[in-house]
């Protein structure tokens, strides 16, 4: 299955990456994804959700290599929701949102 970000989602992510790079930051560590669900709403649209665990993901200074470690908390868990559209056989993320600290995603 092919997938890509649609125009609006692609613009959002490229702006976010640029902002991070302008601050001389990158990311390091591990992001974990689980509880993925997708429901077709028509032949060319779908709704999806998944959980994200960022407890082992951190900001890193590009110039110095310093890693900005944080204390793990429930705020490290996100419920991500996406709206997908299919165009010429390619599924694209048309909309994306998230909820920080969502109880359905929090793990011990």
C-alpha positions in Angstrom: 0.0 0.0 0.0 1.3 3.4 -0.9 0.6 6.4 1.3 1.7 10.1 1.5 0.8 13.3 3.2 -1.7 15.4 1.3 -1.0 19.1 0.6 -2.2 20.6 3.9 -0.6 17.9 6.1 2.6 18.1 4.1 2.8 21.9 4.6 2.2 21.5 8.3 5.0 18.9 8.8 7.5 20.8 6.6 6.9 24.0 8.6 7.3 22.1 11.9 10.6 20.5 10.8 11.9 23.9 9.6 11.0 25.5 12.9 12.9 22.7 14.8 15.9 23.1 12.4 15.9 26.9 12.8 16.4 26.3 16.5 19.4 24.0 15.8 17.4 21.0 17.1 16.7 17.5 15.8 15.1 14.4 17.5 16.7 11.3 18.9 15.6 8.2 20.6 12.6 5.9 20.0 9.0 6.6 19.1 6.7 3.6 19.6 3.4 3.3 17.7 0.6 0.8 18.6 -3.2 0.3 18.7 -3.6 1.2 15.0 -7.1 1.2 13.6 -8.5 2.1 10.2 -12.1 2.2 9.0 -13.1 2.7 5.4 -15.7 5.4 5.2 -16.1 5.1 1.4 -14.1 3.7 -1.5 -11.8 6.6 -1.4 -11.8 7.9 2.2 -10.9 6.3 5.5 -10.5 7.3 9.2 -7.7 6.1 11.3 -6.2 6.3 14.8 -3.1 5.1 16.6 -1.3 5.7 19.8 2.3 7.1 20.2 4.7 6.7 23.1 7.4 9.4 23.2 8.9 8.4 26.6 12.2 7.5 24.9 12.2 10.4 22.3 14.1 13.6 23.0 15.2 16.9 21.5 18.9 17.1 20.6 21.0 20.1 19.9 22.5 19.8 16.4 25.7 21.8 17.2 26.6 20.4 20.6 25.0 17.0 20.5 23.4 17.6 23.9 20.2 15.5 24.4 17.4 17.2 26.4 16.1 14.3 28.4 12.8 14.7 30.2 11.1 12.9 33.0 8.6 10.3 31.6 4.9 11.2 32.3 1.4 10.6 30.9 2.0 13.6 28.6 4.4 11.4 26.6 1.5 9.5 25.2 -0.6 10.7 22.2 -3.7 9.6 20.5 -3.3 10.5 16.8 -6.2 10.6 14.4 -6.0 10.9 10.6 -8.4 11.3 7.7 -7.2 9.6 4.6 -8.1 10.1 1.0 -7.2 7.8 -1.9 -6.1 9.5 -5.1 -4.8 7.5 -8.1 -4.2 4.5 -5.9 -2.2 6.4 -3.3 -3.6 6.9 0.2 -2.9 10.4 1.5 -3.2 11.9 5.0 -5.6 14.8 4.4 -6.0 15.8 8.0 -4.2 14.9 11.2 -4.7 15.7 14.9 -3.6 14.5 18.2 -4.5 14.5 21.9 -1.7 14.6 24.4 -1.9 12.4 27.5 -5.0 10.5 26.2 -5.9 7.8 28.7 -6.6 5.2 26.0 -2.9 5.4 25.1 -1.2 5.6 28.4 0.9 2.6 29.3 2.7 1.7 32.6 
